[in-house]
Structure formats: C-alpha cells, structure tokens
Amino acid sequence: MKRRQPSSRVKLRPDRVWELLNRLNMTQNELACLAGISSGYLSQLMSGTRCPSAEVRRKLMEVLRITSFDDLFILEVVS
C-alpha cells in the first residue's frame, strides 16, 4: 500500500499585507480592485479561510511589488 505524501496549501501572511498596504498608502479595497478580486475574497484570504490560486498569488505580488514568494505567503503542510 502506497503512503500518501502530505499535501500543502498556500496561505497569505496578513501581517505582511497590512505592513505593505501601509507603506504603499493603499486600502484593502484598493488592493482587491488592482488585483482583480473582490474585497470579500481578499478578506477571506486575509482571515485564512481561503487559499489564493497561483494566478491570484501572482497578481497580489505584482500589486504589492513583492518579488519573493516567502515575503507574502507561507506554505502550510496538511496531513
């Protein structure tokens, strides 16, 4: 019997997002608009109830001017 490898999911680092929003003088609603997502979805990402898709991660990194994945996201191992 084959053992399943633990999977992982990507979570947004809300503390880092707030820091970047303050630095860029941007609101959460502005970030959502510029990233092409709803403010409700961004709120779910910030609270950790949803995980961003690869495309949303790319857009958030672009809008927040982040080049390193680890600066904005964490990888959570799910057993």
PyMOL Python script that loads the backbone (N, CA, C, O; Angstrom):
from pymol import cmd

cmd.read_pdbstr("""\
ATOM      1  N   MET A   1       0.834  -1.178   0.000  1.00  0.00           N
ATOM      2  CA  MET A   1       0.000   0.000   0.000  1.00  0.00           C
ATOM      3  C   MET A   1       0.883   1.247   0.000  1.00  0.00           C
ATOM      4  O   MET A   1       1.815   1.368   0.795  1.00  0.00           O
ATOM      5  N   LYS A   2       0.572   2.154  -0.897  1.00  0.00           N
ATOM      6  CA  LYS A   2       1.341   3.382  -1.021  1.00  0.00           C
ATOM      7  C   LYS A   2       0.909   4.409   0.012  1.00  0.00           C
ATOM      8  O   LYS A   2      -0.283   4.589   0.263  1.00  0.00           O
ATOM      9  N   ARG A   3       1.877   5.072   0.601  1.00  0.00           N
ATOM     10  CA  ARG A   3       1.568   6.140   1.561  1.00  0.00           C
ATOM     11  C   ARG A   3       1.375   7.445   0.802  1.00  0.00           C
ATOM     12  O   ARG A   3       2.121   7.764  -0.124  1.00  0.00           O
ATOM     13  N   ARG A   4       0.379   8.173   1.207  1.00  0.00           N
ATOM     14  CA  ARG A   4       0.139   9.483   0.594  1.00  0.00           C
ATOM     15  C   ARG A   4       1.132  10.490   1.142  1.00  0.00           C
ATOM     16  O   ARG A   4       1.397  10.544   2.344  1.00  0.00           O
ATOM     17  N   GLN A   5       1.664  11.272   0.250  1.00  0.00           N
ATOM     18  CA  GLN A   5       2.546  12.357   0.660  1.00  0.00           C
ATOM     19  C   GLN A   5       1.694  13.447   1.288  1.00  0.00           C
ATOM     20  O   GLN A   5       0.587  13.720   0.824  1.00  0.00           O
ATOM     21  N   PRO A   6       2.207  14.072   2.344  1.00  0.00           N
ATOM     22  CA  PRO A   6       1.436  15.180   2.911  1.00  0.00           C
ATOM     23  C   PRO A   6       1.294  16.282   1.866  1.00  0.00           C
ATOM     24  O   PRO A   6       2.249  16.591   1.154  1.00  0.00           O
ATOM     25  N   SER A   7       0.132  16.862   1.774  1.00  0.00           N
ATOM     26  CA  SER A   7      -0.058  17.955   0.827  1.00  0.00           C
ATOM     27  C   SER A   7       0.144  19.276   1.563  1.00  0.00           C
ATOM     28  O   SER A   7       0.254  19.321   2.788  1.00  0.00           O
ATOM     29  N   SER A   8       0.189  20.317   0.800  1.00  0.00           N
ATOM     30  CA  SER A   8       0.379  21.631   1.412  1.00  0.00           C
ATOM     31  C   SER A   8      -0.568  22.625   0.767  1.00  0.00           C
ATOM     32  O   SER A   8      -1.081  22.404  -0.330  1.00  0.00           O
ATOM     33  N   ARG A   9      -0.783  23.710   1.464  1.00  0.00           N
ATOM     34  CA  ARG A   9      -1.598  24.784   0.905  1.00  0.00           C
ATOM     35  C   ARG A   9      -0.910  26.104   1.217  1.00  0.00           C
ATOM     36  O   ARG A   9      -0.177  26.239   2.197  1.00  0.00           O
ATOM     37  N   VAL A  10      -1.170  27.052   0.363  1.00  0.00           N
ATOM     38  CA  VAL A  10      -0.550  28.370   0.480  1.00  0.00           C
ATOM     39  C   VAL A  10      -1.492  29.298   1.228  1.00  0.00           C
ATOM     40  O   VAL A  10      -2.678  29.388   0.912  1.00  0.00           O
ATOM     41  N   LYS A  11      -0.952  29.980   2.213  1.00  0.00           N
ATOM     42  CA  LYS A  11      -1.732  30.947   2.995  1.00  0.00           C
ATOM     43  C   LYS A  11      -1.091  32.322   2.865  1.00  0.00           C
ATOM     44  O   LYS A  11       0.131  32.455   2.809  1.00  0.00           O
ATOM     45  N   LEU A  12      -1.929  33.321   2.821  1.00  0.00           N
ATOM     46  CA  LEU A  12      -1.479  34.710   2.782  1.00  0.00           C
ATOM     47  C   LEU A  12      -1.030  35.128   4.174  1.00  0.00           C
ATOM     48  O   LEU A  12      -1.641  34.733   5.167  1.00  0.00           O
ATOM     49  N   ARG A  13       0.027  35.922   4.255  1.00  0.00           N
ATOM     50  CA  ARG A  13       0.510  36.441   5.538  1.00  0.00           C
ATOM     51  C   ARG A  13      -0.135  37.810   5.772  1.00  0.00           C
ATOM     52  O   ARG A  13       0.367  38.815   5.270  1.00  0.00           O
ATOM     53  N   PRO A  14      -1.237  37.866   6.526  1.00  0.00           N
ATOM     54  CA  PRO A  14      -1.960  39.131   6.689  1.00  0.00           C
ATOM     55  C   PRO A  14      -1.132  40.225   7.354  1.00  0.00           C
ATOM     56  O   PRO A  14      -1.285  41.400   7.020  1.00  0.00           O
ATOM     57  N   ASP A  15      -0.263  39.859   8.285  1.00  0.00           N
ATOM     58  CA  ASP A  15       0.581  40.865   8.930  1.00  0.00           C
ATOM     59  C   ASP A  15       1.460  41.572   7.912  1.00  0.00           C
ATOM     60  O   ASP A  15       1.653  42.786   7.980  1.00  0.00           O
ATOM     61  N   ARG A  16       1.986  40.811   6.977  1.00  0.00           N
ATOM     62  CA  ARG A  16       2.843  41.380   5.930  1.00  0.00           C
ATOM     63  C   ARG A  16       2.015  42.228   4.959  1.00  0.00           C
ATOM     64  O   ARG A  16       2.468  43.281   4.510  1.00  0.00           O
ATOM     65  N   VAL A  17       0.815  41.772   4.640  1.00  0.00           N
ATOM     66  CA  VAL A  17      -0.049  42.539   3.736  1.00  0.00           C
ATOM     67  C   VAL A  17      -0.361  43.904   4.345  1.00  0.00           C
ATOM     68  O   VAL A  17      -0.269  44.922   3.660  1.00  0.00           O
ATOM     69  N   TRP A  18      -0.731  43.932   5.634  1.00  0.00           N
ATOM     70  CA  TRP A  18      -1.044  45.215   6.279  1.00  0.00           C
ATOM     71  C   TRP A  18       0.169  46.139   6.278  1.00  0.00           C
ATOM     72  O   TRP A  18       0.038  47.343   6.055  1.00  0.00           O
ATOM     73  N   GLU A  19       1.338  45.579   6.525  1.00  0.00           N
ATOM     74  CA  GLU A  19       2.568  46.372   6.508  1.00  0.00           C
ATOM     75  C   GLU A  19       2.790  46.996   5.129  1.00  0.00           C
ATOM     76  O   GLU A  19       3.123  48.176   5.016  1.00  0.00           O
ATOM     77  N   LEU A  20       2.601  46.192   4.091  1.00  0.00           N
ATOM     78  CA  LEU A  20       2.792  46.684   2.725  1.00  0.00           C
ATOM     79  C   LEU A  20       1.717  47.692   2.335  1.00  0.00           C
ATOM     80  O   LEU A  20       2.013  48.686   1.672  1.00  0.00           O
ATOM     81  N   LEU A  21       0.476  47.448   2.738  1.00  0.00           N
ATOM     82  CA  LEU A  21      -0.597  48.402   2.444  1.00  0.00           C
ATOM     83  C   LEU A  21      -0.295  49.752   3.085  1.00  0.00           C
ATOM     84  O   LEU A  21      -0.495  50.794   2.460  1.00  0.00           O
ATOM     85  N   ASN A  22       0.181  49.739   4.317  1.00  0.00           N
ATOM     86  CA  ASN A  22       0.544  50.993   4.985  1.00  0.00           C
ATOM     87  C   ASN A  22       1.681  51.691   4.259  1.00  0.00           C
ATOM     88  O   ASN A  22       1.645  52.904   4.055  1.00  0.00           O
ATOM     89  N   ARG A  23       2.684  50.925   3.870  1.00  0.00           N
ATOM     90  CA  ARG A  23       3.836  51.501   3.168  1.00  0.00           C
ATOM     91  C   ARG A  23       3.426  52.109   1.829  1.00  0.00           C
ATOM     92  O   ARG A  23       3.939  53.157   1.437  1.00  0.00           O
ATOM     93  N   LEU A  24       2.504  51.452   1.131  1.00  0.00           N
ATOM     94  CA  LEU A  24       2.054  51.924  -0.183  1.00  0.00           C
ATOM     95  C   LEU A  24       0.876  52.890  -0.086  1.00  0.00           C
ATOM     96  O   LEU A  24       0.371  53.365  -1.104  1.00  0.00           O
ATOM     97  N   ASN A  25       0.440  53.180   1.146  1.00  0.00           N
ATOM     98  CA  ASN A  25      -0.709  54.066   1.371  1.00  0.00           C
ATOM     99  C   ASN A  25      -1.919  53.589   0.561  1.00  0.00           C
ATOM    100  O   ASN A  25      -2.541  54.359  -0.171  1.00  0.00           O
ATOM    101  N   MET A  26      -2.230  52.309   0.711  1.00  0.00           N
ATOM    102  CA  MET A  26      -3.289  51.663  -0.059  1.00  0.00           C
ATOM    103  C   MET A  26      -4.273  50.999   0.901  1.00  0.00           C
ATOM    104  O   MET A  26      -3.887  50.527   1.971  1.00  0.00           O
ATOM    105  N   THR A  27      -5.536  50.968   0.512  1.00  0.00           N
ATOM    106  CA  THR A  27      -6.541  50.290   1.333  1.00  0.00           C
ATOM    107  C   THR A  27      -6.694  48.839   0.870  1.00  0.00           C
ATOM    108  O   THR A  27      -6.227  48.458  -0.204  1.00  0.00           O
ATOM    109  N   GLN A  28      -7.347  48.059   1.690  1.00  0.00           N
ATOM    110  CA  GLN A  28      -7.621  46.666   1.344  1.00  0.00           C
ATOM    111  C   GLN A  28      -8.520  46.612   0.107  1.00  0.00           C
ATOM    112  O   GLN A  28      -8.335  45.748  -0.750  1.00  0.00           O
ATOM    113  N   ASN A  29      -9.480  47.516   0.005  1.00  0.00           N
ATOM    114  CA  ASN A  29     -10.365  47.554  -1.165  1.00  0.00           C
ATOM    115  C   ASN A  29      -9.599  47.917  -2.428  1.00  0.00           C
ATOM    116  O   ASN A  29      -9.861  47.361  -3.495  1.00  0.00           O
ATOM    117  N   GLU A  30      -8.656  48.842  -2.316  1.00  0.00           N
ATOM    118  CA  GLU A  30      -7.842  49.208  -3.481  1.00  0.00           C
ATOM    119  C   GLU A  30      -6.994  48.023  -3.933  1.00  0.00           C
ATOM    120  O   GLU A  30      -6.860  47.768  -5.130  1.00  0.00           O
ATOM    121  N   LEU A  31      -6.429  47.308  -2.977  1.00  0.00           N
ATOM    122  CA  LEU A  31      -5.631  46.125  -3.316  1.00  0.00           C
ATOM    123  C   LEU A  31      -6.488  45.105  -4.055  1.00  0.00           C
ATOM    124  O   LEU A  31      -6.070  44.564  -5.079  1.00  0.00           O
ATOM    125  N   ALA A  32      -7.672  44.845  -3.546  1.00  0.00           N
ATOM    126  CA  ALA A  32      -8.569  43.884  -4.189  1.00  0.00           C
ATOM    127  C   ALA A  32      -8.879  44.313  -5.619  1.00  0.00           C
ATOM    128  O   ALA A  32      -8.823  43.501  -6.542  1.00  0.00           O
ATOM    129  N   CYS A  33      -9.201  45.573  -5.797  1.00  0.00           N
ATOM    130  CA  CYS A  33      -9.536  46.096  -7.125  1.00  0.00           C
ATOM    131  C   CYS A  33      -8.353  45.950  -8.087  1.00  0.00           C
ATOM    132  O   CYS A  33      -8.519  45.476  -9.211  1.00  0.00           O
ATOM    133  N   LEU A  34      -7.168  46.355  -7.646  1.00  0.00           N
ATOM    134  CA  LEU A  34      -5.981  46.286  -8.501  1.00  0.00           C
ATOM    135  C   LEU A  34      -5.572  44.845  -8.808  1.00  0.00           C
ATOM    136  O   LEU A  34      -4.994  44.572  -9.860  1.00  0.00           O
ATOM    137  N   ALA A  35      -5.869  43.937  -7.900  1.00  0.00           N
ATOM    138  CA  ALA A  35      -5.537  42.522  -8.111  1.00  0.00           C
ATOM    139  C   ALA A  35      -6.627  41.793  -8.893  1.00  0.00           C
ATOM    140  O   ALA A  35      -6.451  40.636  -9.273  1.00  0.00           O
ATOM    141  N   GLY A  36      -7.750  42.466  -9.133  1.00  0.00           N
ATOM    142  CA  GLY A  36      -8.826  41.861  -9.910  1.00  0.00           C
ATOM    143  C   GLY A  36      -9.640  40.839  -9.143  1.00  0.00           C
ATOM    144  O   GLY A  36     -10.191  39.907  -9.729  1.00  0.00           O
ATOM    145  N   ILE A  37      -9.718  41.014  -7.824  1.00  0.00           N
ATOM    146  CA  ILE A  37     -10.516  40.110  -6.994  1.00  0.00           C
ATOM    147  C   ILE A  37     -11.498  40.937  -6.171  1.00  0.00           C
ATOM    148  O   ILE A  37     -11.339  42.151  -6.046  1.00  0.00           O
ATOM    149  N   SER A  38     -12.499  40.292  -5.619  1.00  0.00           N
ATOM    150  CA  SER A  38     -13.470  41.029  -4.807  1.00  0.00           C
ATOM    151  C   SER A  38     -12.877  41.314  -3.430  1.00  0.00           C
ATOM    152  O   SER A  38     -11.978  40.612  -2.968  1.00  0.00           O
ATOM    153  N   SER A  39     -13.392  42.347  -2.792  1.00  0.00           N
ATOM    154  CA  SER A  39     -12.922  42.676  -1.443  1.00  0.00           C
ATOM    155  C   SER A  39     -13.306  41.562  -0.463  1.00  0.00           C
ATOM    156  O   SER A  39     -12.585  41.313   0.503  1.00  0.00           O
ATOM    157  N   GLY A  40     -14.428  40.898  -0.707  1.00  0.00           N
ATOM    158  CA  GLY A  40     -14.844  39.782   0.139  1.00  0.00           C
ATOM    159  C   GLY A  40     -13.880  38.610   0.047  1.00  0.00           C
ATOM    160  O   GLY A  40     -13.553  37.984   1.056  1.00  0.00           O
ATOM    161  N   TYR A  41     -13.429  38.317  -1.162  1.00  0.00           N
ATOM    162  CA  TYR A  41     -12.461  37.232  -1.358  1.00  0.00           C
ATOM    163  C   TYR A  41     -11.137  37.580  -0.687  1.00  0.00           C
ATOM    164  O   TYR A  41     -10.520  36.731  -0.043  1.00  0.00           O
ATOM    165  N   LEU A  42     -10.699  38.835  -0.839  1.00  0.00           N
ATOM    166  CA  LEU A  42      -9.460  39.261  -0.184  1.00  0.00           C
ATOM    167  C   LEU A  42      -9.593  39.136   1.329  1.00  0.00           C
ATOM    168  O   LEU A  42      -8.653  38.718   2.006  1.00  0.00           O
ATOM    169  N   SER A  43     -10.739  39.491   1.850  1.00  0.00           N
ATOM    170  CA  SER A  43     -10.986  39.361   3.285  1.00  0.00           C
ATOM    171  C   SER A  43     -10.862  37.897   3.724  1.00  0.00           C
ATOM    172  O   SER A  43     -10.310  37.609   4.786  1.00  0.00           O
ATOM    173  N   GLN A  44     -11.374  36.985   2.911  1.00  0.00           N
ATOM    174  CA  GLN A  44     -11.261  35.557   3.222  1.00  0.00           C
ATOM    175  C   GLN A  44      -9.807  35.092   3.166  1.00  0.00           C
ATOM    176  O   GLN A  44      -9.388  34.258   3.969  1.00  0.00           O
ATOM    177  N   LEU A  45      -9.046  35.627   2.227  1.00  0.00           N
ATOM    178  CA  LEU A  45      -7.622  35.295   2.153  1.00  0.00           C
ATOM    179  C   LEU A  45      -6.890  35.812   3.389  1.00  0.00           C
ATOM    180  O   LEU A  45      -6.036  35.127   3.952  1.00  0.00           O
ATOM    181  N   MET A  46      -7.240  37.032   3.800  1.00  0.00           N
ATOM    182  CA  MET A  46      -6.588  37.655   4.954  1.00  0.00           C
ATOM    183  C   MET A  46      -6.910  36.903   6.245  1.00  0.00           C
ATOM    184  O   MET A  46      -6.063  36.806   7.134  1.00  0.00           O
ATOM    185  N   SER A  47      -8.116  36.377   6.352  1.00  0.00           N
ATOM    186  CA  SER A  47      -8.510  35.663   7.574  1.00  0.00           C
ATOM    187  C   SER A  47      -8.065  34.200   7.558  1.00  0.00           C
ATOM    188  O   SER A  47      -8.157  33.510   8.574  1.00  0.00           O
ATOM    189  N   GLY A  48      -7.586  33.731   6.412  1.00  0.00           N
ATOM    190  CA  GLY A  48      -7.107  32.356   6.319  1.00  0.00           C
ATOM    191  C   GLY A  48      -8.179  31.330   6.014  1.00  0.00           C
ATOM    192  O   GLY A  48      -7.913  30.129   6.060  1.00  0.00           O
ATOM    193  N   THR A  49      -9.398  31.784   5.699  1.00  0.00           N
ATOM    194  CA  THR A  49     -10.457  30.826   5.383  1.00  0.00           C
ATOM    195  C   THR A  49     -10.381  30.333   3.941  1.00  0.00           C
ATOM    196  O   THR A  49     -10.964  29.301   3.606  1.00  0.00           O
ATOM    197  N   ARG A  50      -9.669  31.061   3.091  1.00  0.00           N
ATOM    198  CA  ARG A  50      -9.469  30.645   1.697  1.00  0.00           C
ATOM    199  C   ARG A  50      -7.983  30.707   1.380  1.00  0.00           C
ATOM    200  O   ARG A  50      -7.226  31.432   2.026  1.00  0.00           O
ATOM    201  N   CYS A  51      -7.578  29.942   0.382  1.00  0.00           N
ATOM    202  CA  CYS A  51      -6.194  29.935  -0.089  1.00  0.00           C
ATOM    203  C   CYS A  51      -6.165  30.499  -1.508  1.00  0.00           C
ATOM    204  O   CYS A  51      -7.006  30.139  -2.331  1.00  0.00           O
ATOM    205  N   PRO A  52      -5.209  31.378  -1.803  1.00  0.00           N
ATOM    206  CA  PRO A  52      -5.163  32.000  -3.124  1.00  0.00           C
ATOM    207  C   PRO A  52      -4.662  31.042  -4.204  1.00  0.00           C
ATOM    208  O   PRO A  52      -3.772  30.225  -3.966  1.00  0.00           O
ATOM    209  N   SER A  53      -5.243  31.157  -5.381  1.00  0.00           N
ATOM    210  CA  SER A  53      -4.774  30.381  -6.528  1.00  0.00           C
ATOM    211  C   SER A  53      -3.423  30.946  -6.973  1.00  0.00           C
ATOM    212  O   SER A  53      -3.014  32.019  -6.528  1.00  0.00           O
ATOM    213  N   ALA A  54      -2.746  30.227  -7.842  1.00  0.00           N
ATOM    214  CA  ALA A  54      -1.454  30.690  -8.356  1.00  0.00           C
ATOM    215  C   ALA A  54      -1.602  32.042  -9.049  1.00  0.00           C
ATOM    216  O   ALA A  54      -0.746  32.913  -8.895  1.00  0.00           O
ATOM    217  N   GLU A  55      -2.666  32.220  -9.802  1.00  0.00           N
ATOM    218  CA  GLU A  55      -2.889  33.485 -10.509  1.00  0.00           C
ATOM    219  C   GLU A  55      -3.120  34.629  -9.533  1.00  0.00           C
ATOM    220  O   GLU A  55      -2.581  35.719  -9.726  1.00  0.00           O
ATOM    221  N   VAL A  56      -3.899  34.407  -8.504  1.00  0.00           N
ATOM    222  CA  VAL A  56      -4.156  35.451  -7.501  1.00  0.00           C
ATOM    223  C   VAL A  56      -2.870  35.769  -6.745  1.00  0.00           C
ATOM    224  O   VAL A  56      -2.598  36.934  -6.452  1.00  0.00           O
ATOM    225  N   ARG A  57      -2.080  34.754  -6.429  1.00  0.00           N
ATOM    226  CA  ARG A  57      -0.790  35.000  -5.764  1.00  0.00           C
ATOM    227  C   ARG A  57       0.090  35.893  -6.627  1.00  0.00           C
ATOM    228  O   ARG A  57       0.699  36.840  -6.131  1.00  0.00           O
ATOM    229  N   ARG A  58       0.154  35.590  -7.913  1.00  0.00           N
ATOM    230  CA  ARG A  58       0.964  36.387  -8.831  1.00  0.00           C
ATOM    231  C   ARG A  58       0.489  37.834  -8.867  1.00  0.00           C
ATOM    232  O   ARG A  58       1.298  38.761  -8.826  1.00  0.00           O
ATOM    233  N   LYS A  59      -0.833  38.025  -8.945  1.00  0.00           N
ATOM    234  CA  LYS A  59      -1.384  39.381  -9.004  1.00  0.00           C
ATOM    235  C   LYS A  59      -1.113  40.153  -7.716  1.00  0.00           C
ATOM    236  O   LYS A  59      -0.749  41.327  -7.764  1.00  0.00           O
ATOM    237  N   LEU A  60      -1.288  39.503  -6.566  1.00  0.00           N
ATOM    238  CA  LEU A  60      -1.026  40.176  -5.294  1.00  0.00           C
ATOM    239  C   LEU A  60       0.440  40.573  -5.182  1.00  0.00           C
ATOM    240  O   LEU A  60       0.753  41.674  -4.729  1.00  0.00           O
ATOM    241  N   MET A  61       1.332  39.691  -5.587  1.00  0.00           N
ATOM    242  CA  MET A  61       2.757  40.008  -5.544  1.00  0.00           C
ATOM    243  C   MET A  61       3.080  41.188  -6.452  1.00  0.00           C
ATOM    244  O   MET A  61       3.877  42.056  -6.095  1.00  0.00           O
ATOM    245  N   GLU A  62       2.464  41.216  -7.615  1.00  0.00           N
ATOM    246  CA  GLU A  62       2.693  42.305  -8.565  1.00  0.00           C
ATOM    247  C   GLU A  62       2.200  43.636  -8.000  1.00  0.00           C
ATOM    248  O   GLU A  62       2.934  44.624  -8.017  1.00  0.00           O
ATOM    249  N   VAL A  63       0.978  43.668  -7.506  1.00  0.00           N
ATOM    250  CA  VAL A  63       0.394  44.909  -6.982  1.00  0.00           C
ATOM    251  C   VAL A  63       1.166  45.409  -5.761  1.00  0.00           C
ATOM    252  O   VAL A  63       1.378  46.612  -5.605  1.00  0.00           O
ATOM    253  N   LEU A  64       1.584  44.485  -4.897  1.00  0.00           N
ATOM    254  CA  LEU A  64       2.293  44.872  -3.675  1.00  0.00           C
ATOM    255  C   LEU A  64       3.803  45.012  -3.887  1.00  0.00           C
ATOM    256  O   LEU A  64       4.546  45.297  -2.948  1.00  0.00           O
ATOM    257  N   ARG A  65       4.247  44.809  -5.135  1.00  0.00           N
ATOM    258  CA  ARG A  65       5.657  44.978  -5.518  1.00  0.00           C
ATOM    259  C   ARG A  65       6.581  44.048  -4.734  1.00  0.00           C
ATOM    260  O   ARG A  65       7.630  44.457  -4.236  1.00  0.00           O
ATOM    261  N   ILE A  66       6.162  42.792  -4.642  1.00  0.00           N
ATOM    262  CA  ILE A  66       6.926  41.774  -3.928  1.00  0.00           C
ATOM    263  C   ILE A  66       7.500  40.796  -4.948  1.00  0.00           C
ATOM    264  O   ILE A  66       6.793  40.351  -5.853  1.00  0.00           O
ATOM    265  N   THR A  67       8.776  40.463  -4.802  1.00  0.00           N
ATOM    266  CA  THR A  67       9.398  39.518  -5.732  1.00  0.00           C
ATOM    267  C   THR A  67       9.633  38.147  -5.108  1.00  0.00           C
ATOM    268  O   THR A  67       9.800  37.162  -5.828  1.00  0.00           O
ATOM    269  N   SER A  68       9.647  38.070  -3.793  1.00  0.00           N
ATOM    270  CA  SER A  68       9.893  36.798  -3.115  1.00  0.00           C
ATOM    271  C   SER A  68       8.590  36.219  -2.560  1.00  0.00           C
ATOM    272  O   SER A  68       7.890  36.872  -1.786  1.00  0.00           O
ATOM    273  N   PHE A  69       8.279  34.998  -2.960  1.00  0.00           N
ATOM    274  CA  PHE A  69       7.076  34.298  -2.506  1.00  0.00           C
ATOM    275  C   PHE A  69       6.977  34.301  -0.984  1.00  0.00           C
ATOM    276  O   PHE A  69       5.909  34.555  -0.427  1.00  0.00           O
ATOM    277  N   ASP A  70       8.089  34.018  -0.317  1.00  0.00           N
ATOM    278  CA  ASP A  70       8.104  33.896   1.146  1.00  0.00           C
ATOM    279  C   ASP A  70       7.819  35.203   1.873  1.00  0.00           C
ATOM    280  O   ASP A  70       7.487  35.191   3.058  1.00  0.00           O
ATOM    281  N   ASP A  71       7.943  36.319   1.184  1.00  0.00           N
ATOM    282  CA  ASP A  71       7.640  37.614   1.808  1.00  0.00           C
ATOM    283  C   ASP A  71       6.145  37.821   2.007  1.00  0.00           C
ATOM    284  O   ASP A  71       5.738  38.638   2.833  1.00  0.00           O
ATOM    285  N   LEU A  72       5.330  37.094   1.266  1.00  0.00           N
ATOM    286  CA  LEU A  72       3.891  37.335   1.297  1.00  0.00           C
ATOM    287  C   LEU A  72       3.057  36.100   1.644  1.00  0.00           C
ATOM    288  O   LEU A  72       1.898  36.219   2.040  1.00  0.00           O
ATOM    289  N   PHE A  73       3.652  34.920   1.494  1.00  0.00           N
ATOM    290  CA  PHE A  73       2.898  33.682   1.683  1.00  0.00           C
ATOM    291  C   PHE A  73       3.662  32.692   2.558  1.00  0.00           C
ATOM    292  O   PHE A  73       4.886  32.746   2.669  1.00  0.00           O
ATOM    293  N   ILE A  74       2.907  31.794   3.171  1.00  0.00           N
ATOM    294  CA  ILE A  74       3.509  30.675   3.888  1.00  0.00           C
ATOM    295  C   ILE A  74       2.910  29.389   3.336  1.00  0.00           C
ATOM    296  O   ILE A  74       1.766  29.364   2.883  1.00  0.00           O
ATOM    297  N   LEU A  75       3.691  28.338   3.382  1.00  0.00           N
ATOM    298  CA  LEU A  75       3.250  27.022   2.944  1.00  0.00           C
ATOM    299  C   LEU A  75       2.875  26.230   4.180  1.00  0.00           C
ATOM    300  O   LEU A  75       3.705  26.009   5.063  1.00  0.00           O
ATOM    301  N   GLU A  76       1.633  25.807   4.241  1.00  0.00           N
ATOM    302  CA  GLU A  76       1.125  25.062   5.394  1.00  0.00           C
ATOM    303  C   GLU A  76       0.964  23.599   4.994  1.00  0.00           C
ATOM    304  O   GLU A  76       0.256  23.289   4.036  1.00  0.00           O
ATOM    305  N   VAL A  77       1.617  22.705   5.725  1.00  0.00           N
ATOM    306  CA  VAL A  77       1.529  21.274   5.425  1.00  0.00           C
ATOM    307  C   VAL A  77       0.237  20.720   6.010  1.00  0.00           C
ATOM    308  O   VAL A  77      -0.087  20.944   7.177  1.00  0.00           O
ATOM    309  N   VAL A  78      -0.488  19.996   5.173  1.00  0.00           N
ATOM    310  CA  VAL A  78      -1.755  19.386   5.576  1.00  0.00           C
ATOM    311  C   VAL A  78      -1.569  17.879   5.543  1.00  0.00           C
ATOM    312  O   VAL A  78      -1.213  17.314   4.509  1.00  0.00           O
ATOM    313  N   SER A  79      -1.807  17.235   6.668  1.00  0.00           N
ATOM    314  CA  SER A  79      -1.608  15.776   6.701  1.00  0.00           C
ATOM    315  C   SER A  79      -2.861  15.023   6.338  1.00  0.00           C
ATOM    316  O   SER A  79      -2.858  13.792   6.320  1.00  0.00           O
TER     317      SER A  79
END
""", "prot")
cmd.dss("prot")
cmd.show_as("cartoon", "prot")
cmd.util.cbc("prot")
cmd.orient("prot")
